[in-house]
Amino acid sequence: MTYAGDLSPAEAWTLLENEPDAVLVDVRTRPEWSFVGVPDLAPIGKQTVFLSWQVFPAMNRNEQFVSELGGAFPEPDRPLLFICRSGARSRDAAVAMTGAGYRRCYNVSSGFEGGTDEQRHRGSKAGWKADGLPWVQE
């Protein structure tokens, strides 16, 4: 199953800014939101939707993900943008929602923190944070 495509964090921001019904769904876990930070969409008058793709701490797939998100946003043409740490879980979420009939599912390909740098740290080379987009620490 395919999905609408990958977006860089900057492309995701532009889409969110320009399309009033576009939604950013952060699919990471509650500990990631709390300890790493979250995208801040307040500058464009929006709020990030938080719905985990995997359930912490066991990290099993959230079997209610599609039904919960679909219940909150039933419009199949609404742009849904998915973000995780580095782009893997968010891609899976985009594929799952596309399979459920949503036509505009995008993956934020480098995620919130991107891959690791030379010191094996995230958040400095790629991703939402490294690209200088708004974020907050909860």
C-alpha positions as CSV (number, residue, x, y, z in Angstrom):
1,M,0.0,0.0,0.0
2,T,1.3,3.4,-0.9
3,Y,0.6,6.8,0.6
4,A,0.6,10.4,-0.7
5,G,4.3,10.8,-0.1
6,D,7.2,12.0,2.1
7,L,7.6,15.6,3.1
8,S,10.5,17.4,4.7
9,P,9.6,19.2,7.9
10,A,9.7,22.5,6.1
11,E,7.3,21.2,3.4
12,A,5.1,19.9,6.1
13,W,5.0,23.3,7.8
14,T,4.1,25.0,4.6
15,L,1.3,22.5,3.9
16,L,0.0,22.9,7.5
17,E,0.2,26.7,7.1
18,N,-1.6,26.9,3.7
19,E,-4.3,24.2,4.1
20,P,-6.7,25.1,6.9
21,D,-8.0,21.5,7.4
22,A,-4.5,19.9,7.4
23,V,-3.6,18.0,10.6
24,L,-0.2,17.1,12.1
25,V,-0.4,13.8,14.0
26,D,2.5,13.0,16.3
27,V,2.6,9.2,16.6
28,R,5.4,8.9,19.1
29,T,4.8,7.8,22.7
30,R,3.9,9.9,25.8
31,P,7.5,9.7,27.2
32,E,8.9,11.0,23.9
33,W,6.4,13.9,23.9
34,S,7.3,14.7,27.5
35,F,11.1,14.3,27.5
36,V,12.0,15.2,23.9
37,G,9.5,17.9,23.0
38,V,6.7,18.3,20.5
39,P,6.0,20.4,17.4
40,D,4.4,23.8,18.3
41,L,1.8,24.8,15.7
42,A,0.5,27.8,17.7
43,P,2.2,30.3,15.3
44,I,-0.2,29.0,12.6
45,G,-3.2,28.7,14.9
46,K,-3.3,24.9,15.1
47,Q,-2.6,22.2,17.6
48,T,-0.7,19.0,17.1
49,V,-2.8,15.8,17.5
50,F,-1.1,13.2,19.8
51,L,-1.9,9.6,19.1
52,S,0.7,6.9,19.6
53,W,1.3,4.3,16.9
54,Q,2.8,2.0,19.5
55,V,1.7,1.6,23.1
56,F,4.5,2.3,25.7
57,P,6.1,0.4,27.4
58,A,5.6,-2.8,25.5
59,M,5.7,-0.9,22.2
60,N,3.0,-3.1,20.7
61,R,1.1,-1.5,17.8
62,N,-1.9,0.5,18.9
63,E,-4.7,-1.6,17.4
64,Q,-7.1,1.3,17.9
65,F,-5.0,3.8,16.0
66,V,-7.0,3.8,12.7
67,S,-10.4,3.8,14.4
68,E,-9.5,6.6,16.9
69,L,-8.0,8.9,14.2
70,G,-10.8,8.1,11.8
71,G,-13.3,8.9,14.4
72,A,-11.7,12.2,15.1
73,F,-11.2,13.1,11.5
74,P,-13.8,11.2,9.3
75,E,-13.1,13.3,6.1
76,P,-11.1,11.0,3.6
77,D,-9.7,14.0,1.8
78,R,-8.4,15.8,4.8
79,P,-4.6,16.1,4.7
80,L,-3.1,14.0,7.5
81,L,0.6,14.5,8.2
82,F,2.3,12.0,10.4
83,I,5.5,12.6,12.4
84,C,7.6,10.4,14.7
85,R,11.2,10.4,15.9
86,S,12.8,9.7,12.5
87,G,10.1,8.8,10.0
88,A,9.6,5.0,10.4
89,R,6.5,4.8,12.6
90,S,5.0,7.8,10.9
91,R,5.4,6.1,7.5
92,D,3.6,3.0,8.9
93,A,0.8,5.3,10.1
94,A,0.5,7.0,6.7
95,V,0.2,3.6,5.0
96,A,-2.4,2.4,7.5
97,M,-4.6,5.4,7.1
98,T,-4.3,5.3,3.3
99,G,-5.4,1.6,3.6
100,A,-8.4,2.9,5.6
101,G,-9.5,5.1,2.7
102,Y,-7.7,8.4,3.4
103,R,-6.2,9.9,0.2
104,R,-3.9,12.6,1.5
105,C,-1.6,10.9,4.1
106,Y,1.9,12.2,4.3
107,N,5.0,11.1,6.2
108,V,7.3,13.7,7.7
109,S,10.3,11.8,6.4
110,S,13.1,12.9,8.9
111,G,10.7,13.1,11.8
112,F,11.0,15.3,14.9
113,E,14.7,14.4,15.6
114,G,16.1,12.8,12.4
115,G,18.9,10.3,12.4
116,T,22.0,10.3,14.7
117,D,25.0,12.5,14.3
118,E,28.7,11.5,14.7
119,Q,28.2,11.4,18.5
120,R,25.1,9.2,18.1
121,H,22.8,12.0,19.2
122,R,19.5,12.9,17.5
123,G,18.1,16.4,16.8
124,S,21.1,18.2,15.3
125,K,21.4,16.9,11.7
126,A,17.8,16.5,10.4
127,G,14.2,16.7,11.5
128,W,11.7,19.2,12.8
129,K,14.1,20.4,15.6
130,A,17.2,20.7,13.5
131,D,15.3,22.5,10.8
132,G,14.5,25.3,13.3
133,L,10.7,24.8,13.3
134,P,8.7,25.7,16.4
135,W,8.7,23.2,19.2
136,V,8.1,23.1,22.9
137,Q,9.2,21.0,25.8
138,E,6.2,19.8,27.8
